[in-house]
């Protein structure tokens, strides 16, 4: 056995010498876990849907107030563009954050 | 929701001791270790639905603990200055004073010295050492957890080993 292997073994043995969590700490932790309020997680697409409906309402409003005007004509593609952008960005953000969460990283070291 | 809580509770039962040991080595005082230990599980609870426990759950838990510790390092460092950690050397004396146990006592003394030496390493060297030896994480896993290149992890582990070896040699350890 080489010196490095001996040191490895010694390091592993000394660092992994178990320390039992104090019962009080353990009890408080379990209590906190049980008491943790359930969080409601809204689906990622819900804000996008609400935003889309708002945009549609706005476009409909513009068309109702200023029918057959340049503004009403412009509002249709602009609104569609906004909706498309929000859907794309939301989906991209969802994919991005999922990746981030899966690889829980430690930075600033 | 109860299911996630049960999963976390199960993690407390299955890996609590290992994580607590890790926290004791990472943080400087028992109080900090207790805080870190509890915070880690509570953070895990917040991460419900995103847990990936298929590969080395203990390593995952220790990575989360390292992240938390890293975030609050200043606070912990300040506390450490106020109340530095001293290992309890008395445990060596608890071993019966017989000739046959001399070797065991010596080994325990070496282990204590080694733990102290690890504790005195700088953070950049200490954290990879703890993750490598305590969490059984590979160089690649440590590299992704700490967001540093694999070469850097290897180099830091090598540097740490050299320092520890030197420290042990200084105190009379001959391997």
Interface residues (C-beta under 8 A of the other chain):
Chain A: X3 X4 X6 X7 X8 X10 X11 X12 X13 X14 X15 X16 X17 X18 X19 X20 X21 X22 X25 X26 X28 X29 X30 X32 X33 X34 X36 X38 X39 X41 X98 X101 X102 X103 X104 X105 X106 X107 X108 X109
Chain B: X1 X5 X8 X9 X12 X16 X17 X18 X20 X21 X24 X25 X34 X37 X38 X41 X42 X45 X46 X47 X49 X50 X52 X60 X63 X64 X66 X67 X70 X71 X110 X111 X112 X114 X115 X118 X123 X124 X127 X129 X130 X133 X134 X144 X145 X146 X147 X148 X161 X164 X165 X168 X175
